[in-house]
Amino acid sequence: MFEITSEKDKYIVSFKGLNRLNYFVVEELSKELSLFFTNPAGKLLINFKGIDFIDSSGFNLLGLISKKAVELGFKFEICHMSDEIKELIERVDLPGIIMIESLVEAKPCT
């Protein structure tokens, strides 16, 4: 479903065999990320490679992560964002809600 790896001061969330960030994925991912929030590292990266759809629960999760990043002082970025996801974020007017440093297509997760 998804994989969370850690390297030095960053955690990378990747999705395996999924093309949708929906309620079922968000429920499981939220449990894992709650552990991260109790002891946040320097950076949290969400690798959207292969994801071409996000439902409302996915958007809510991204908003929550963004707010926690500001509150707890860690960096939050999305990498490998497809054009479809960029368009969804623009259509639901999330750039103002999700405070992400950069939304660059195919940006490597570093």
C-alpha positions in Angstrom: 0.0 0.0 0.0 2.6 2.6 1.1 6.1 2.6 2.5 7.8 5.0 4.9 11.5 5.1 4.8 13.9 7.2 6.8 17.2 8.7 5.8 19.1 10.8 8.3 16.7 13.7 9.2 14.0 12.9 6.7 11.1 10.5 6.2 9.8 9.6 2.7 6.3 8.2 2.1 6.0 6.3 -1.2 3.0 4.5 -2.6 3.4 1.0 -4.0 1.0 -0.2 -6.7 -1.5 2.6 -6.0 -2.8 5.4 -8.2 -5.3 6.9 -5.7 -4.9 8.6 -2.3 -8.3 7.8 -0.9 -10.0 7.2 2.5 -8.6 3.7 3.0 -5.0 4.7 2.3 -5.4 7.8 4.4 -6.7 5.9 7.4 -3.6 3.6 7.5 -1.2 6.4 6.7 -2.6 8.7 9.4 -1.8 6.1 12.0 1.8 5.8 10.9 2.2 9.6 10.6 0.9 10.1 14.1 4.1 8.5 15.3 6.2 10.9 13.2 4.3 13.8 14.7 5.3 12.8 18.2 9.0 13.0 17.3 9.2 15.0 14.0 12.3 14.7 11.9 13.7 17.6 9.8 11.7 16.8 6.7 8.7 14.8 5.5 8.5 14.0 1.8 5.4 12.5 0.1 6.4 10.8 -3.1 3.3 11.0 -5.4 4.9 8.9 -8.2 2.0 6.9 -9.7 -0.8 8.8 -7.8 -3.2 10.5 -10.2 -6.2 11.0 -8.0 -6.8 12.4 -4.4 -10.2 12.3 -2.7 -11.3 14.7 0.0 -9.7 12.7 2.8 -6.4 12.8 1.0 -6.7 16.6 0.7 -7.6 16.8 4.4 -4.5 14.8 5.3 -2.2 17.1 3.2 -3.7 20.1 5.0 -3.2 18.5 8.4 0.5 17.6 7.5 1.0 21.2 6.3 -0.4 22.7 9.5 1.7 20.2 11.7 4.8 21.2 9.7 4.3 24.8 10.7 3.3 23.9 14.3 6.1 21.4 14.9 8.8 23.0 12.8 9.6 20.4 10.2 9.7 20.8 6.4 7.0 19.2 4.2 7.3 18.6 0.5 5.6 16.7 -2.3 7.7 15.2 -5.1 6.9 13.5 -8.3 3.6 15.3 -8.6 1.7 14.6 -11.8 -0.1 17.2 -13.9 -3.4 15.6 -12.8 -2.6 16.2 -9.1 -1.5 19.8 -9.7 -4.7 20.5 -11.5 -6.8 18.9 -8.6 -4.9 21.1 -6.1 -5.5 24.2 -8.2 -9.2 23.4 -8.7 -10.0 22.9 -5.1 -7.9 26.0 -4.2 -5.5 24.2 -1.9 -2.3 26.1 -2.6 -3.4 28.6 0.1 -4.2 25.7 2.5 -1.3 23.4 1.8 1.9 25.4 2.4 4.4 23.5 0.3 7.7 25.1 -0.7 7.5 23.8 -4.2 5.1 21.8 -6.3 7.4 20.7 -9.1 6.5 17.9 -11.4 9.0 15.0 -11.3 11.1 16.7 -8.6 13.3 14.1 -7.0 12.6 13.2 -3.4 15.7 14.6 -1.7 
